[in-house]
Amino acid sequence: METIFSGGEKPENEQKPGRLRLLKRRQGSRSTPKASWVLDAIPDPVIVVDENDQICYANAQAQQFFQSSAAHLGVQSLTDILPFGSPVFGLVGQVRTAGASVKEYSVDLSTPHIGRRVADVHVSAIAEQPDLVLIVLKEGSIARQMDQQLTHRSAARSVTGMACMLAHEIKNPLSGIRGAAQLVEQNASETDKVLTQLICAEADRICKLVDRVEAFSDQRPLKRKPLNIHQVLEHVRRVADAGFARNLRITEAYDPSLPDVMGDRDQLIQVFLNLVKNAAEALDGMNGAEITISTAYRHGVRLAVPGGRDRLSLPLEVCIKDNGPGIPEDIKAHMFDPFVSTKPNGTGLGLSLVAKIIGDHGGVITCESEPRHTVFRILLPIRTKTSARLQEDHVPN
């Protein structure tokens, strides 16, 4: 007896011809799980289209991705759910012509209905049904996130070594220069006092810069404890509203069901305050300027927490989004490197420190940016028995 199913929920005797045959059940063998159960368990969107690009099947993740039910998708074609001129149409055509699997990375699938979505697209032929094509979408390449995370941590480590040298070799001579300028000022004329005051001010400015760099050399274990991420973000929101973002619109889109995150409250506040402040500065003077802070639960990558052998999943997502001009193309690949900044008076250390703190928490930070749409996405581990045990291991005696 054959087991078949399609995007609709019709009984077998009402199935239309040309649908996908997925699993066979042998007489006398143990019960075979339904194909729909197997495909719904796949964490990536999967759809099948016929020779007319009509959708035959969409698994649970595809329904969530396209924000439509199986019944609704079952009466639509690719042209109804994908943007005009999407590269996916060309990939499907290649598969039909050559019969081989093809892939394309970072394909823009954004539409007004589903919003901005970018995914890697894998298209394959189905040998048993030559008129059908299988399309698998992989949103947010794990490999790219891992590469970016390793790059960010490498950049932070390079700054850490430099910070140790700067703190010792620069701050001590600066103290001598400032002290000498103050002594000279006691017997200087009014004109010369302006110069000595300038020397003191510049020495103080350099000391502050070195202090910021010195933050990278702090190797003390994190004091992690269970935190409500929304309380952290609400504190950041209040600080922003009272200061640098008082004239901007800040909206919140929170998932109230999120579990606690294991982290250092002060450091996480520093991270999100830095990101919101950067967004506010990018929006300065723009009409319709808006910052959106959102949280969500999603299955993410697994990374090792520094100092531990265990690996934690990162399902807690925090996004800081703005509709500013975007990050220039020439620095996108280096935005988390030290001393890279688009600000006239910027030091370029803010995002490097953000990357270090998120890495110390065992998390991942990524960025997507184009005009009117810049998103910094942070994935963090939630509180579990494993993370609680790691916290105990990191508490200093």
PyMOL commands that set and color helices and strands:
alter all, ss='L'
color gray80, all
select helices_A, chain A and resi 12-14+35-40+60-65+70-73+78-81+87-98+142-186+190-217+229-242+265-282+329-332+350-360+385-394
alter helices_A, ss='H'
color red, helices_A
select strands_A, chain A and resi 2-4+21-24+46-49+55-58+102-108+118-125+133-139+225-227+249-253+261-263+290-297+302-304+311-313+316-322+364-370+373-380
alter strands_A, ss='S'
color yellow, strands_A
deselect
rebuild
show_as cartoon
